[in-house]
Amino acid sequence: MKLFFIQFCIGIFLCLLSGCEKKVFRGIDDKLRIKNNSGRIIFFAGSPNYPDTVIPNYNPKNDVDRLMLKPNEEKGLEVSGTWEDQFNSNIKSGNLLIFIFDNDTLSKYTWDQVRTQYKILKRYQLTKQHLDSVAWRVNYP
């Protein structure tokens, strides 16, 4: 038992030393995956505020590492805790909104113009039941 504990501790130490920080250890859930099947660079953002379909205040271009997708790239939309907890506590209507933006649009216009002129490529309205049925995958387009 003592040998197992020592091996376990060494394994954790080596993992942390090598930089393999697991999202599970940080309490982050990114199982909701966005896939860019287009030939353009896109950005995405989520909002729990349905039926209010106003574009969120934050510009996803300010978070390139997490919210930008190159063609054929896939990333997870991260939340603290779990997505199930989010639907139970923060997404009161049961509908999550995902906004898709074109990189060129975000480069050409101010964020205020994007928001007020509703310059989006697509808006998805997703329930937990729908996400369960598509294995938590959203494909654009």
ROLO-919532 format. One record per residue (C-alpha): residue number from 1; residue in three letters; z, y, x. Coordinates in pm, whole numbers, plus 50000, padded with zeros to 5 digits. Each point is the difference from the previous one (the first is absolute). Layout:
// ROLO-919532
+-----+------+-------+-------+-------+
|  nr | rest |     Z |     Y |     X |
+-----+------+-------+-------+-------+
| NUM |  ALA |     Z |     Y |     X |
...
+-----+------+-------+-------+-------+
***
This chain:
// ROLO-919532
+-----+------+-------+-------+-------+
|  nr | rest |     Z |     Y |     X |
+-----+------+-------+-------+-------+
|   1 |  MET | 50000 | 50000 | 50000 |
|   2 |  LYS | 50088 | 50236 | 50283 |
|   3 |  LEU | 49665 | 49927 | 50168 |
|   4 |  PHE | 49815 | 50076 | 49676 |
|   5 |  PHE | 50183 | 50332 | 49965 |
|   6 |  ILE | 49914 | 50099 | 50358 |
|   7 |  GLN | 49633 | 49905 | 49949 |
|   8 |  PHE | 49993 | 50194 | 49674 |
|   9 |  CYS | 50146 | 50311 | 50167 |
|  10 |  ILE | 49753 | 49975 | 50289 |
|  11 |  GLY | 49714 | 49965 | 49751 |
|  12 |  ILE | 50108 | 50311 | 49809 |
|  13 |  PHE | 50045 | 50192 | 50325 |
|  14 |  LEU | 49652 | 49902 | 50124 |
|  15 |  CYS | 49847 | 50090 | 49667 |
|  16 |  LEU | 50158 | 50345 | 50005 |
|  17 |  LEU | 49915 | 50046 | 50367 |
|  18 |  SER | 49636 | 49915 | 49936 |
|  19 |  GLY | 49980 | 50250 | 49715 |
|  20 |  CYS | 49944 | 49751 | 49718 |
|  21 |  GLU | 50206 | 50196 | 49753 |
|  22 |  LYS | 49969 | 49823 | 49668 |
|  23 |  LYS | 49981 | 50207 | 49683 |
|  24 |  VAL | 50238 | 49752 | 49837 |
|  25 |  PHE | 50272 | 50106 | 50244 |
|  26 |  ARG | 49942 | 50365 | 49905 |
|  27 |  GLY | 50014 | 49938 | 49624 |
|  28 |  ILE | 49634 | 50092 | 49950 |
|  29 |  ASP | 49767 | 49826 | 49754 |
|  30 |  ASP | 49626 | 50039 | 50057 |
|  31 |  LYS | 49868 | 49711 | 49791 |
|  32 |  LEU | 49795 | 50243 | 49791 |
|  33 |  ARG | 49680 | 49998 | 50207 |
|  34 |  ILE | 49714 | 50250 | 49976 |
|  35 |  LYS | 49661 | 49878 | 50130 |
|  36 |  ASN | 49714 | 50237 | 50082 |
|  37 |  ASN | 49675 | 49821 | 49919 |
|  38 |  SER | 49794 | 50319 | 50035 |
|  39 |  GLY | 49810 | 50132 | 50298 |
|  40 |  ARG | 50209 | 50317 | 50022 |
|  41 |  ILE | 50344 | 50094 | 50126 |
|  42 |  ILE | 50242 | 50043 | 49713 |
|  43 |  PHE | 50362 | 50097 | 49947 |
|  44 |  PHE | 50233 | 49877 | 49727 |
|  45 |  ALA | 50320 | 50121 | 49838 |
|  46 |  GLY | 50228 | 49862 | 49731 |
|  47 |  SER | 50189 | 50167 | 49718 |
|  48 |  PRO | 50262 | 49861 | 49760 |
|  49 |  ASN | 49963 | 50296 | 49762 |
|  50 |  TYR | 49767 | 49860 | 49731 |
|  51 |  PRO | 49917 | 50132 | 49735 |
|  52 |  ASP | 49982 | 50306 | 50227 |
|  53 |  THR | 49677 | 49941 | 50192 |
|  54 |  VAL | 50037 | 50301 | 50227 |
|  55 |  ILE | 49919 | 49923 | 50363 |
|  56 |  PRO | 50321 | 49974 | 50207 |
|  57 |  ASN | 50118 | 50300 | 50203 |
|  58 |  TYR | 49967 | 49832 | 50338 |
|  59 |  ASN | 49669 | 49987 | 50183 |
|  60 |  PRO | 49930 | 49642 | 50115 |
|  61 |  LYS | 49805 | 50140 | 50295 |
|  62 |  ASN | 50339 | 50097 | 50146 |
|  63 |  ASP | 50080 | 49627 | 50032 |
|  64 |  VAL | 49684 | 49857 | 50154 |
|  65 |  ASP | 50165 | 49688 | 50143 |
|  66 |  ARG | 50124 | 49879 | 49661 |
|  67 |  LEU | 49761 | 50151 | 49744 |
|  68 |  MET | 49653 | 50002 | 50159 |
|  69 |  LEU | 49761 | 49709 | 49963 |
|  70 |  LYS | 49685 | 49953 | 50204 |
|  71 |  PRO | 49714 | 49800 | 49845 |
|  72 |  ASN | 50106 | 49639 | 49931 |
|  73 |  GLU | 50360 | 50074 | 50101 |
|  74 |  GLU | 50306 | 49898 | 49798 |
|  75 |  LYS | 50351 | 50144 | 50009 |
|  76 |  GLY | 50315 | 49969 | 49798 |
|  77 |  LEU | 50149 | 50282 | 49796 |
|  78 |  GLU | 50358 | 49997 | 50127 |
|  79 |  VAL | 50314 | 50054 | 49795 |
|  80 |  SER | 50367 | 49976 | 50086 |
|  81 |  GLY | 50156 | 49690 | 49851 |
|  82 |  THR | 49756 | 49792 | 49795 |
|  83 |  TRP | 49714 | 50082 | 49768 |
|  84 |  GLU | 50185 | 49816 | 49723 |
|  85 |  ASP | 50295 | 50237 | 50049 |
|  86 |  GLN | 49763 | 50296 | 49991 |
|  87 |  PHE | 49854 | 49888 | 49667 |
|  88 |  ASN | 50349 | 49941 | 49861 |
|  89 |  SER | 50152 | 50330 | 50110 |
|  90 |  ASN | 49747 | 50263 | 50113 |
|  91 |  ILE | 49683 | 49924 | 49805 |
|  92 |  LYS | 50148 | 50078 | 49660 |
|  93 |  SER | 49676 | 49969 | 49802 |
|  94 |  GLY | 49914 | 49664 | 50160 |
|  95 |  ASN | 49675 | 50153 | 50128 |
|  96 |  LEU | 49938 | 50075 | 50366 |
|  97 |  LEU | 49718 | 50238 | 50087 |
|  98 |  ILE | 49794 | 49956 | 50317 |
|  99 |  PHE | 49770 | 50285 | 50099 |
| 100 |  ILE | 49705 | 49949 | 50236 |
| 101 |  PHE | 49864 | 50298 | 50198 |
| 102 |  ASP | 49693 | 50039 | 50216 |
| 103 |  ASN | 50070 | 50102 | 50360 |
| 104 |  ASP | 49719 | 50259 | 49992 |
| 105 |  THR | 50149 | 50160 | 49689 |
| 106 |  LEU | 50342 | 50026 | 50162 |
| 107 |  SER | 49838 | 50158 | 50307 |
| 108 |  LYS | 49789 | 50248 | 49804 |
| 109 |  TYR | 50252 | 50125 | 49741 |
| 110 |  THR | 50360 | 50113 | 50013 |
| 111 |  TRP | 50255 | 49766 | 49846 |
| 112 |  ASP | 50058 | 50253 | 49723 |
| 113 |  GLN | 49627 | 49994 | 49916 |
| 114 |  VAL | 49995 | 49620 | 50001 |
| 115 |  ARG | 50294 | 49993 | 49760 |
| 116 |  THR | 49895 | 50277 | 49762 |
| 117 |  GLN | 49633 | 49894 | 49987 |
| 118 |  TYR | 50094 | 49628 | 49980 |
| 119 |  LYS | 49774 | 49903 | 50290 |
| 120 |  ILE | 50065 | 49626 | 50003 |
| 121 |  LEU | 49770 | 49703 | 50038 |
| 122 |  LYS | 50202 | 49780 | 49765 |
| 123 |  ARG | 50333 | 49971 | 49825 |
| 124 |  TYR | 50155 | 49663 | 49923 |
| 125 |  GLN | 50266 | 49954 | 49733 |
| 126 |  LEU | 50184 | 49676 | 50078 |
| 127 |  THR | 50277 | 49807 | 49830 |
| 128 |  LYS | 50216 | 49740 | 50171 |
| 129 |  GLN | 49841 | 49732 | 49781 |
| 130 |  HIS | 49651 | 50105 | 50111 |
| 131 |  LEU | 50105 | 50008 | 50365 |
| 132 |  ASP | 50150 | 49651 | 49964 |
| 133 |  SER | 49668 | 49877 | 49855 |
| 134 |  VAL | 49800 | 50137 | 50297 |
| 135 |  ALA | 50251 | 49888 | 50267 |
| 136 |  TRP | 50102 | 50363 | 50064 |
| 137 |  ARG | 49651 | 50089 | 50130 |
| 138 |  VAL | 49803 | 50313 | 49909 |
| 139 |  ASN | 49638 | 50007 | 50111 |
| 140 |  TYR | 49808 | 50325 | 50033 |
| 141 |  PRO | 49742 | 50032 | 49860 |
+-----+------+-------+-------+-------+
***
